[in-house]
């Protein structure tokens, strides 16, 4: 029986067999480097799973899957520069291994290459135009989400609606597009591709809220990074937003005092975490996460009436199983 892990192997073999080639090395090597750093490869898998709803052989969808992953890693390369991040997946970031100018230019190359792949897809013109148009809209939404995220750093007040719009752009739209484009390339009906998009959008929102939850309340060994990082960085997550709404004047003063400090302090993590628990924002985050999961399931039900969604469900379930 084919599982999504078989598709993952096909994709990884494709990446290995199709590196970026050209001169000078300083332009092409960083793009190959970041693509070889690993990761869950969720986005190319979603392309292949969306395609596989209609067609068994996903070979035709591998270039599209790679274009999506190339775009994703282009955004990561530039994000690392903006965040002054030294490490990506346990290895030096591109701007550290080379320099910021090389990272900017090599990232630009990745975006260009992604568009070139889409323009050369082996499909009819109408489908190709749909996929390219959707890609452009998705890419713009990602940029908007990133800018809002940066704005929030200095913005005194952030609403839940602001926050959800931001994570929709930064995270969810690319997941949604990946499923939709895979279905479009395979020739799925619009009703199906629309449902795929909405499923990906809502499961992406659920996943990002879960990520915020686990950053504060998760187990470090299972989560894979330091617990409390968002608190140390004073990030205005859903937890922070809801805590400010629920806090009494003294609690709000305490929260604001901690978030005015830029210190690497376990005391700060413990104090804010305790305040979050006292205000039960952990339960609220779980509630919001569940709402998005339920909404996503309704779209999956529509797809399931016509196609086997077992592998899509399996991947989503594995993603949501990160330890609390």
C-alpha positions in Angstrom: 0.0 0.0 0.0 1.3 3.4 -1.0 1.7 5.8 1.9 2.8 9.5 2.0 6.2 8.4 3.1 6.6 6.7 -0.4 5.8 10.1 -1.9 8.3 11.8 0.4 11.0 9.4 -0.9 10.1 10.2 -4.5 10.3 13.9 -3.8 13.7 13.7 -2.0 15.1 11.6 -4.9 13.8 14.2 -7.3 15.6 17.0 -5.3 18.8 15.0 -5.2 18.6 14.4 -9.0 17.7 18.0 -9.9 20.0 20.4 -8.1 20.4 24.0 -9.2 23.3 24.3 -11.7 25.2 27.4 -12.9 27.9 29.9 -12.3 29.0 31.6 -10.1 28.9 29.0 -7.3 28.1 31.7 -4.8 24.7 32.2 -6.4 23.6 28.6 -6.9 25.3 26.7 -4.0 23.3 28.5 -1.2 20.0 27.5 -2.9 21.1 23.9 -3.0 22.4 24.1 0.6 19.2 25.3 2.2 17.1 22.7 0.2 19.4 20.0 1.6 19.0 21.0 5.2 15.9 18.8 5.7 12.6 19.7 7.3 9.3 17.9 7.2 8.7 18.7 3.5 5.0 19.3 4.3 4.3 21.6 1.4 5.7 19.4 -1.5 3.9 16.4 0.1 0.6 18.3 0.1 1.1 19.0 -3.6 1.6 15.3 -4.3 -1.3 14.3 -2.1 -3.6 16.8 -3.8 -2.5 15.4 -7.1 -2.9 11.8 -6.0 -6.6 12.3 -5.2 -7.1 12.1 -9.0 -4.0 10.4 -10.4 -2.0 7.5 -9.0 1.4 8.3 -10.5 2.7 11.5 -9.0 5.8 11.8 -11.2 4.2 14.6 -13.2 3.6 16.6 -10.0 7.2 16.5 -8.7 8.3 19.7 -10.5 5.3 21.6 -9.0 6.0 20.1 -5.6 9.6 21.2 -5.8 8.6 24.7 -7.0 6.5 25.1 -3.9 9.4 23.9 -1.6 11.9 26.2 -3.4 9.6 29.1 -2.8 9.1 28.2 0.9 12.9 28.0 1.4 13.4 31.3 -0.4 11.1 32.9 2.2 13.1 31.1 5.0 16.4 32.4 3.6 15.2 36.0 3.7 13.4 35.5 7.0 16.7 34.4 8.6 18.3 37.7 7.5 15.4 39.8 8.9 15.5 37.8 12.2 19.3 37.8 12.4 19.1 34.0 12.9 22.3 32.1 13.1 21.0 28.6 12.8 18.5 26.9 10.5 17.6 23.2 11.2 20.8 22.8 13.2 23.1 24.3 10.6 24.5 27.8 9.9 22.0 30.0 8.0 22.9 31.0 4.5 23.8 34.6 5.4 26.1 33.3 8.1 27.7 30.6 6.0 28.2 33.1 3.1 27.0 36.7 3.7 23.7 38.6 3.7 24.2 39.9 0.1 24.7 36.4 -1.2 21.6 35.2 0.8 19.4 38.0 -0.7 20.5 37.3 -4.3 20.4 33.5 -4.0 16.9 33.8 -2.5 15.9 36.0 -5.4 17.2 33.3 -7.7 15.0 30.7 -6.0 11.9 32.7 -6.5 12.8 33.1 -10.2 13.4 29.4 -10.5 10.1 28.6 -8.9 8.3 30.7 -11.5 10.3 29.1 -14.3 9.2 25.6 -13.2 5.5 26.7 -13.1 5.8 28.2 -16.6 7.2 24.9 -17.9 4.6 22.6 -16.3 3.5 19.8 -18.5 -0.2 20.7 -18.7 -2.7 22.6 -20.7 -2.5 26.4 -20.8 -5.7 27.0 -18.8 -4.5 24.8 -15.9 -1.0 26.3 -16.1 -2.5 29.9 -15.9 -4.6 28.8 -12.9 -1.6 27.5 -11.0 0.6 30.5 -11.8 -2.1 33.0 -10.9 -2.7 31.2 -7.6 1.0 31.1 -6.9 1.3 34.9 -7.4 -1.7 35.5 -5.0 -0.2 33.1 -2.5 3.2 34.7 -2.7 1.8 38.2 -2.1 -0.2 37.0 0.9 3.0 35.5 2.4 4.8 38.9 2.0 1.8 40.7 3.6 1.8 38.2 6.5 5.5 38.7 7.1 5.2 42.4 7.1 2.3 42.3 9.6 4.4 40.0 11.8 7.2 42.6 11.8 4.8 45.4 12.4 3.4 43.6 15.5 6.9 43.8 17.1 6.4 47.5 17.7 2.6 47.7 17.7 1.3 48.2 21.1 -2.1 46.6 20.5 -2.8 43.5 18.4 -6.2 41.9 18.1 -7.1 38.3 17.7 -8.4 39.1 14.2 -5.1 40.8 13.4 -3.1 37.8 14.6 -5.2 35.2 12.7 -4.9 37.2 9.5 -1.1 37.4 10.0 -0.6 33.6 10.5 -3.0 32.9 7.6 -0.6 34.8 5.4 2.7 33.6 6.9 1.7 29.9 7.2 -1.7 28.8 6.0 -2.0 30.1 2.5 1.1 28.2 1.3 -0.4 24.9 2.7 -3.7 25.7 1.1 -2.1 26.5 -2.2 -0.1 23.3 -2.2 -3.1 21.1 -2.0 -5.1 23.2 -4.4 -2.4 23.4 -7.1 -1.8 19.6 -6.8 -5.4 19.0 -7.4 -5.6 21.5 -10.3 -2.6 19.9 -12.0 -4.3 16.5 -11.8 -7.5 17.9 -13.3 -9.7 17.9 -10.3 -13.1 19.7 -10.4 -13.2 23.2 -9.0 -15.4 22.1 -6.2 -12.7 19.7 -5.1 -9.8 22.2 -5.5 -11.7 24.8 -3.6 -12.4 22.3 -0.8 -8.7 21.4 -0.8 -7.7 25.0 -0.5 -10.1 25.6 2.5 -9.0 22.4 4.1 -5.3 23.4 3.9 -6.1 27.0 5.1 -7.9 25.8 8.2 -5.6 22.9 9.1 -2.7 25.5 8.7 -4.4 27.9 11.1 -4.9 25.0 13.6 -1.3 23.9 13.2 0.1 27.4 13.9 -2.1 28.0 16.9 -0.9 24.6 18.2 2.7 25.7 17.5 2.2 28.8 19.7 0.6 26.7 22.4 3.5 24.2 22.4 6.1 26.9 22.5 4.8 27.7 26.0 3.2 24.6 27.2 4.9 21.8 25.2 7.6 19.3 26.1 11.0 20.5 24.9 12.3 17.1 23.9 9.3 16.5 21.7 8.8 20.1 20.5 12.3 20.3 19.2 13.2 23.7 20.5 13.4 25.6 23.7 10.1 26.1 25.5 9.3 29.7 26.2 11.1 31.2 23.2 8.1 33.3 22.2 7.9 34.7 25.7 11.6 35.6 25.7 11.1 37.3 22.3 8.0 39.2 23.5 6.0 37.8 20.6 2.4 38.8 20.4 0.9 35.4 20.0 -2.7 34.3 20.6 -1.8 33.5 24.2 -0.5 37.0 24.8 -3.5 38.6 23.1 -6.1 36.6 25.1 -4.2 37.1 28.4 -4.4 40.9 28.0 -8.1 40.6 27.5 -8.6 38.5 30.6 -6.2 40.1 33.0 -7.2 42.3 35.8 -5.2 45.6 36.2 -2.5 44.0 38.4 -2.1 41.0 36.2 -1.9 43.2 33.1 0.7 45.4 34.8 2.8 42.3 35.5 2.5 41.0 32.0 3.4 44.3 30.5 6.4 44.6 32.8 7.8 41.2 31.7 7.2 42.0 28.0 9.1 45.3 28.3 12.2 43.3 29.1 14.5 41.7 26.5 16.3 39.2 28.7 17.1 35.6 28.4 15.6 34.6 31.7 14.0 31.4 32.9 12.3 33.4 35.6 10.5 35.4 32.9 9.4 32.3 31.2 8.1 30.7 34.4 6.3 33.9 35.5 4.5 34.5 32.2 3.7 30.8 31.8 2.1 30.8 35.3 0.1 33.9 34.5 -1.1 32.3 31.2 -2.2 29.2 33.1 -3.9 31.3 35.8 -5.9 33.1 33.1 -6.6 29.8 31.3 -5.4 31.0 28.0 -3.9 27.6 27.4 -7.5 26.2 27.3 -8.6 29.0 25.1 -5.8 28.2 22.6 -6.9 24.6 22.5 -10.5 25.7 21.9 -9.4 27.9 18.9 -7.2 25.1 17.6 -10.2 22.7 17.8 -12.5 25.2 16.0 -10.1 25.3 13.0 -9.7 21.5 13.0 -13.5 21.0 13.0 -13.8 23.5 10.1 -11.1 21.8 8.2 -12.8 18.4 8.7 -16.0 19.7 7.1 -14.1 20.5 3.9 -12.4 17.1 4.0 -15.8 15.5 4.3 -16.8 17.1 1.0 -13.7 15.7 -0.7 -14.2 12.3 0.9 -17.5 11.9 -0.8 -15.7 11.7 -4.2 -12.1 10.7 -3.4 -9.9 8.7 -1.0 -8.5 11.2 1.5 -6.8 8.6 3.8 -3.2 9.8 3.1 -4.1 13.5 3.5 -5.7 12.7 6.9 -2.7 10.6 7.9 -0.2 13.4 7.2 -2.4 16.0 9.0 -2.8 13.6 12.0 1.0 13.1 12.2 1.5 16.9 12.1 -0.9 17.5 14.9 0.6 14.7 17.1 3.4 16.9 18.4 3.6 16.3 22.1 2.0 18.6 24.5 
